[in-house]
Every structure is written in C-alpha cells, then in structure tokens.
C-alpha cells in the first residue's frame, strides 16, 4: 500500500519503523516543526524527522495542514496513518487517501478520547488500557473502531513505562489492521459515545501534590505525571519533584498531619497523607539531578517531623 505517515513524538516511531520494515511504500512523512529543546533551547529534530531523513523518505513539517490538500492528493496514497501527530486534520484531508485516514490511539475507545489517554488512565486507577486502531472522522477520536489490543496497568506502571509498552503494541496492531484492510476484512464498529471520557493534556498547575488526599490517589497521580510534567511538593520553601513511589503501605499511620515525614529508611521517604502513608523512592531538588531517596537523604537533612508542602 502507498502510505502517508503523520506522527511526532517517540511514541509514533515503532509504528513508522514497522511500516518501513514491511512491504508498504511510505510516500511521505509528516511531522511537526522542530521545537526548542535542552538547556540552550536550540531547535532540535524529533525522532520521526530523524528516522525519515535516515531512510530518505520525503519529509514535510508544515505548521498546519490547511494548505497541504493539493500535495496530499498528488501522492495518491491508499491510506494515511496518524500516530500522535498533534495537528488537526481538516475534514477535506480525511477523504483524500483511498482508504481514508487511520489513527493509532492509546486507549480502549471510547474511553479516554483526547491528548493524554495514557496518563489519565493511570490517574483514574484503570486496571487495563490498550490500543485502538480507528478510522478518523471530523470529531475528536469519535470514529469507528477497526481493531483493539489490550494490556493490563500494574500498580508500578508510570506513564513512561506504559507509553513505551503501548507504542510497541500499537505498531503490531497497525500492521495487522492494514493487512486486514487490504483483504477487505476490517469490520468498523461504532463507538458508544455515552461511555466516552475526555483526557485533557496534563497541566503544570495540576502537578502540585495535595497531601490531604488519600495515599492511593497520590500514588496514581505521581505515576501518571512521570515523565511529564512530574508531581511536585515543597520543602523549606524549595520545590521537590517526586518521580517515583514505592508500594502502598498495608497499614495506615494517622498520628501526623498530612505532609509530615513520618519515617526515612532504606526503602524511601515515608509521608503522611490524608489517608495512609506514601513512600517516595525517587525525587529531585530544584536545580539538581534525579536521585533515589537514599542518595537524596545522604546529602539533605530531611528527617521525620519535617513537613512537605504543596
């Protein structure tokens, strides 16, 4: 099949690699314009651009697709594959490829439509998620479902680990869907719109840890906000980024006020919440590097009785 590929972050790369390794002809790759990165904030090529250049695939980086209709039509593609592209596809473009546009979406639709389905699934305490291969239409993630693959969400999964796993699942699912599409064996299933939930992009203002919330709620939030924007607390007026937490305690200690450090040991920094105790295992002081709790305690006078704010 003649394929146009559109994607931007690392999540999209396994799908592009799988298509390139197969028998398909990738006639063009679309990715967002280069963005500032690193301490110097210099423009940097993303993973999709780097791969396309290495493989000598025609590459386009428009800031909008509203003026790309003619070029896309000239490519005479059978299908356009979209994976976390990040730009809106005008309705006119959806009809250009022979089989339309197909999206690799990181949730079990209709649950978690929107920009952050992986993080919102962890934050909500979902026990499973997956990939949905979807026929795109004008609505936001509202199109018919073509194929789904499931995976469990463990209580140690972060958005980073789950995203990496789903990227691989998505690549395999897309290849399988295209094989069925060529044979006319895909059976589109309409979504139950009443069951849909919206997954908005994570905002920095959401990252502050409210220690009055239950440990279970905070455990999910901290894992959901890793690797971005990262949950934050304060200590002695300075910011602390909380990257990882240990297993939830089986017993609840309710003697201290929420936010109070009740113990520090080899397993981590134990903090009282509104219900139960949370164990911080990896954190980062402002301007410092990410440390294990043990490394952090070796160089910082944090001790039981100290209070972590928000």
WOTA-V72597 format. One record per residue. N is the residue number from 1. RES is the residue in one letter. PHI is phi in whole degrees, 0 to 359 (999 if undefined). Layout:
# WOTA-V72597
n={N;N}
res={RES;RES}
phi={PHI;PHI}
This chain:
# WOTA-V72597
n={1;2;3;4;5;6;7;8;9;10;11;12;13;14;15;16;17;18;19;20;21;22;23;24;25;26;27;28;29;30;31;32;33;34;35;36;37;38;39;40;41;42;43;44;45;46;47;48;49;50;51;52;53;54;55;56;57;58;59;60;61;62;63;64;65;66;67;68;69;70;71;72;73;74;75;76;77;78;79;80;81;82;83;84;85;86;87;88;89;90;91;92;93;94;95;96;97;98;99;100;101;102;103;104;105;106;107;108;109;110;111;112;113;114;115;116;117;118;119;120;121;122;123;124;125;126;127;128;129;130;131;132;133;134;135;136;137;138;139;140;141;142;143;144;145;146;147;148;149;150;151;152;153;154;155;156;157;158;159;160;161;162;163;164;165;166;167;168;169;170;171;172;173;174;175;176;177;178;179;180;181;182;183;184;185;186;187;188;189;190;191;192;193;194;195;196;197;198;199;200;201;202;203;204;205;206;207;208;209;210;211;212;213;214;215;216;217;218;219;220;221;222;223;224;225;226;227;228;229;230;231;232;233;234;235;236;237;238;239;240;241;242;243;244;245;246;247;248;249;250;251;252;253;254;255;256;257;258;259;260;261;262;263;264;265;266;267;268;269;270;271;272;273;274;275;276;277;278;279;280;281;282;283;284;285;286;287;288;289;290;291;292;293;294;295;296;297;298;299;300;301;302;303;304;305;306;307;308;309;310}
res={X;X;X;X;X;X;X;X;X;X;X;X;X;X;X;X;X;X;X;X;X;X;X;X;X;X;X;X;X;X;X;X;X;X;X;X;X;X;X;X;X;X;X;X;X;X;X;X;X;X;X;X;X;X;X;X;X;X;X;X;X;X;X;X;X;X;X;X;X;X;X;X;X;X;X;X;X;X;X;X;X;X;X;X;X;X;X;X;X;X;X;X;X;X;X;X;X;X;X;X;X;X;X;X;X;X;X;X;X;X;X;X;X;X;X;X;X;X;X;X;X;X;X;X;X;X;X;X;X;X;X;X;X;X;X;X;X;X;X;X;X;X;X;X;X;X;X;X;X;X;X;X;X;X;X;X;X;X;X;X;X;X;X;X;X;X;X;X;X;X;X;X;X;X;X;X;X;X;X;X;X;X;X;X;X;X;X;X;X;X;X;X;X;X;X;X;X;X;X;X;X;X;X;X;X;X;X;X;X;X;X;X;X;X;X;X;X;X;X;X;X;X;X;X;X;X;X;X;X;X;X;X;X;X;X;X;X;X;X;X;X;X;X;X;X;X;X;X;X;X;X;X;X;X;X;X;X;X;X;X;X;X;X;X;X;X;X;X;X;X;X;X;X;X;X;X;X;X;X;X;X;X;X;X;X;X;X;X;X;X;X;X;X;X;X;X;X;X;X;X;X;X;X;X;X;X;X;X;X;X}
phi={999;274;236;261;248;228;193;229;277;300;304;279;297;303;292;298;297;295;294;294;283;270;266;279;250;276;273;194;239;248;214;292;303;304;242;297;212;77;296;279;54;275;298;228;286;281;297;291;298;301;295;298;295;297;271;58;266;308;238;225;227;288;280;207;261;296;248;257;302;295;296;297;294;295;287;50;281;282;203;247;260;241;226;49;291;92;239;289;266;303;303;297;287;300;262;289;295;303;256;76;245;242;249;261;250;271;198;269;305;275;286;63;281;119;281;230;293;291;296;292;295;294;301;279;83;300;265;211;210;168;240;241;271;233;283;281;221;295;287;282;57;255;289;298;272;255;194;227;227;256;210;282;254;271;279;249;293;250;300;296;291;289;298;298;293;292;299;292;298;297;298;296;295;294;299;295;295;294;298;290;297;299;268;72;253;276;244;300;243;293;278;275;297;292;266;286;232;265;246;292;302;291;250;300;294;278;285;296;277;261;293;284;283;297;302;298;298;290;302;293;296;299;292;292;269;255;257;205;273;77;296;230;227;229;217;54;82;253;285;234;264;260;269;217;229;273;302;293;294;277;241;254;252;243;278;249;287;305;96;278;284;261;193;225;207;296;274;152;255;263;238;290;245;294;205;97;242;251;253;276;249;213;208;212;282;303;80;256;263;288;233;291;301;296;298;296;292;297;244;224;278;286;210;307;101;292;245;258;264;208}
